[in-house]
Amino acid sequence: MAGYTVTRADLSHAVYQELGVPLSEASDMVDAFFEEISEALAKHEEVKLSSFGTFGIRHKKARIGRNPKTGVEVVITPRSVLSFTASNLLKKRINKTLNS
């Protein structure tokens, strides 16, 4: 399955075509959208996008890891990681596309 990466420029172009606003304004809208999401996640807030999914922050505890090459044990420090849970509508749409 060949992959394609959707970029900010692609999203800006889609907004430009859909709304008919100047491309620079469309780019500003896309940037503002991602900035708003980033700021909310930085405050450890959950971001829910209807019919798309939920972004959230999970906290991982410290644990012992092992370097697979040398076998040396190291302590992996506690950290926060970004998580995404797709909505049921998005899952159905993806599965419908794959099964077509």
CYANA upper distance limits for C-alpha pairs under 8 A (distance plus 0.5 A):
  6 VAL  CA     10 ASP  CA      6.49
  6 VAL  CA     11 LEU  CA      7.75
  7 THR  CA     11 LEU  CA      6.91
  8 ARG  CA     12 SER  CA      6.51
  8 ARG  CA     27 SER  CA      8.22
  8 ARG  CA     30 VAL  CA      7.62
  8 ARG  CA     31 ASP  CA      8.46
  9 ALA  CA     13 HIS  CA      6.56
  9 ALA  CA     27 SER  CA      7.80
 10 ASP  CA     14 ALA  CA      6.72
 11 LEU  CA     15 VAL  CA      6.78
 11 LEU  CA     30 VAL  CA      7.49
 12 SER  CA     16 TYR  CA      6.58
 12 SER  CA     23 LEU  CA      7.34
 12 SER  CA     26 ALA  CA      5.66
 12 SER  CA     27 SER  CA      5.34
 12 SER  CA     29 MET  CA      8.30
 12 SER  CA     30 VAL  CA      6.58
 13 HIS  CA     17 GLN  CA      6.66
 13 HIS  CA     23 LEU  CA      7.26
 13 HIS  CA     26 ALA  CA      7.74
 13 HIS  CA     27 SER  CA      8.39
 14 ALA  CA     18 GLU  CA      6.49
 15 VAL  CA     19 LEU  CA      6.26
 15 VAL  CA     20 GLY  CA      8.05
 15 VAL  CA     21 VAL  CA      8.19
 15 VAL  CA     26 ALA  CA      6.19
 16 TYR  CA     20 GLY  CA      5.67
 16 TYR  CA     21 VAL  CA      5.82
 16 TYR  CA     22 PRO  CA      6.80
 16 TYR  CA     23 LEU  CA      5.94
 16 TYR  CA     26 ALA  CA      5.93
 17 GLN  CA     21 VAL  CA      8.21
 21 VAL  CA     25 GLU  CA      6.91
 21 VAL  CA     26 ALA  CA      6.81
 22 PRO  CA     26 ALA  CA      6.77
 23 LEU  CA     27 SER  CA      6.63
 24 SER  CA     28 ASP  CA      6.78
 25 GLU  CA     29 MET  CA      6.72
 26 ALA  CA     30 VAL  CA      6.83
 27 SER  CA     31 ASP  CA      6.63
 28 ASP  CA     32 ALA  CA      6.52
 29 MET  CA     33 PHE  CA      6.65
 30 VAL  CA     34 PHE  CA      6.91
 31 ASP  CA     35 GLU  CA      6.53
 32 ALA  CA     36 GLU  CA      6.58
 33 PHE  CA     37 ILE  CA      6.99
 34 PHE  CA     38 SER  CA      6.55
 35 GLU  CA     39 GLU  CA      6.58
 36 GLU  CA     40 ALA  CA      6.79
 37 ILE  CA     41 LEU  CA      6.74
 37 ILE  CA     47 VAL  CA      7.34
 38 SER  CA     42 ALA  CA      6.56
 39 GLU  CA     43 LYS  CA      6.93
 40 ALA  CA     44 HIS  CA      7.05
 40 ALA  CA     45 GLU  CA      5.76
 40 ALA  CA     46 GLU  CA      7.70
 40 ALA  CA     47 VAL  CA      7.58
 41 LEU  CA     45 GLU  CA      5.70
 41 LEU  CA     46 GLU  CA      7.09
 41 LEU  CA     47 VAL  CA      7.72
 41 LEU  CA     55 PHE  CA      8.31
 41 LEU  CA     56 GLY  CA      7.21
 41 LEU  CA     57 ILE  CA      7.37
 44 HIS  CA     56 GLY  CA      7.72
 44 HIS  CA     57 ILE  CA      6.46
 45 GLU  CA     56 GLY  CA      7.29
 45 GLU  CA     57 ILE  CA      8.05
 46 GLU  CA     54 THR  CA      7.53
 46 GLU  CA     55 PHE  CA      6.41
 46 GLU  CA     56 GLY  CA      5.22
 46 GLU  CA     57 ILE  CA      7.76
 47 VAL  CA     54 THR  CA      6.08
 47 VAL  CA     55 PHE  CA      5.55
 47 VAL  CA     56 GLY  CA      6.90
 48 LYS  CA     52 PHE  CA      8.48
 48 LYS  CA     53 GLY  CA      6.49
 48 LYS  CA     54 THR  CA      4.86
 48 LYS  CA     55 PHE  CA      6.93
 49 LEU  CA     53 GLY  CA      5.89
 49 LEU  CA     54 THR  CA      6.64
 50 SER  CA     87 SER  CA      8.28
 51 SER  CA     87 SER  CA      6.37
 51 SER  CA     88 ASN  CA      8.09
 51 SER  CA     89 LEU  CA      6.13
 51 SER  CA     90 LEU  CA      6.78
 52 PHE  CA     86 ALA  CA      6.57
 52 PHE  CA     87 SER  CA      5.81
 52 PHE  CA     89 LEU  CA      7.61
 52 PHE  CA     90 LEU  CA      6.07
 53 GLY  CA     84 PHE  CA      7.44
 53 GLY  CA     85 THR  CA      5.99
 53 GLY  CA     86 ALA  CA      4.67
 53 GLY  CA     87 SER  CA      4.92
 53 GLY  CA     90 LEU  CA      8.00
 54 THR  CA     84 PHE  CA      6.11
 54 THR  CA     85 THR  CA      5.72
 54 THR  CA     86 ALA  CA      6.98
 54 THR  CA     87 SER  CA      7.82
 55 PHE  CA     82 LEU  CA      7.57
 55 PHE  CA     83 SER  CA      6.21
 55 PHE  CA     84 PHE  CA      5.05
 55 PHE  CA     85 THR  CA      7.11
 56 GLY  CA     82 LEU  CA      6.39
 56 GLY  CA     83 SER  CA      5.75
 56 GLY  CA     84 PHE  CA      6.91
 57 ILE  CA     80 SER  CA      6.78
 57 ILE  CA     81 VAL  CA      6.11
 57 ILE  CA     82 LEU  CA      5.29
 57 ILE  CA     83 SER  CA      6.40
 58 ARG  CA     80 SER  CA      6.05
 58 ARG  CA     81 VAL  CA      5.82
 58 ARG  CA     82 LEU  CA      6.85
 58 ARG  CA     83 SER  CA      7.12
 59 HIS  CA     78 PRO  CA      7.94
 59 HIS  CA     79 ARG  CA      6.44
 59 HIS  CA     80 SER  CA      4.94
 59 HIS  CA     81 VAL  CA      6.91
 60 LYS  CA     78 PRO  CA      5.99
 60 LYS  CA     79 ARG  CA      5.88
 60 LYS  CA     80 SER  CA      6.50
 60 LYS  CA     81 VAL  CA      7.88
 61 LYS  CA     77 THR  CA      7.78
 61 LYS  CA     78 PRO  CA      5.08
 61 LYS  CA     79 ARG  CA      7.38
 62 ALA  CA     75 VAL  CA      7.46
 62 ALA  CA     76 ILE  CA      6.04
 62 ALA  CA     77 THR  CA      5.20
 62 ALA  CA     78 PRO  CA      4.76
 62 ALA  CA     79 ARG  CA      8.23
 63 ARG  CA     75 VAL  CA      6.33
 63 ARG  CA     76 ILE  CA      5.80
 63 ARG  CA     77 THR  CA      7.39
 63 ARG  CA     78 PRO  CA      8.11
 64 ILE  CA     73 GLU  CA      7.06
 64 ILE  CA     74 VAL  CA      6.26
 64 ILE  CA     75 VAL  CA      5.16
 64 ILE  CA     76 ILE  CA      6.38
 65 GLY  CA     73 GLU  CA      6.13
 65 GLY  CA     74 VAL  CA      5.80
 65 GLY  CA     75 VAL  CA      6.55
 65 GLY  CA     76 ILE  CA      6.69
 66 ARG  CA     71 GLY  CA      6.16
 66 ARG  CA     72 VAL  CA      6.07
 66 ARG  CA     73 GLU  CA      4.87
 66 ARG  CA     74 VAL  CA      6.45
 67 ASN  CA     71 GLY  CA      5.52
 67 ASN  CA     72 VAL  CA      5.89
 67 ASN  CA     73 GLU  CA      6.90
 67 ASN  CA     74 VAL  CA      7.92
 68 PRO  CA     72 VAL  CA      8.37
 86 ALA  CA     90 LEU  CA      6.69
 86 ALA  CA     91 LYS  CA      6.96
 87 SER  CA     91 LYS  CA      6.80
 88 ASN  CA     92 LYS  CA      6.60
 89 LEU  CA     93 ARG  CA      6.67
 90 LEU  CA     94 ILE  CA      6.64
 91 LYS  CA     95 ASN  CA      6.62
 92 LYS  CA     96 LYS  CA      6.46
 93 ARG  CA     97 THR  CA      6.71
 94 ILE  CA     98 LEU  CA      6.73
 95 ASN  CA     99 ASN  CA      6.57
 96 LYS  CA    100 SER  CA      6.69
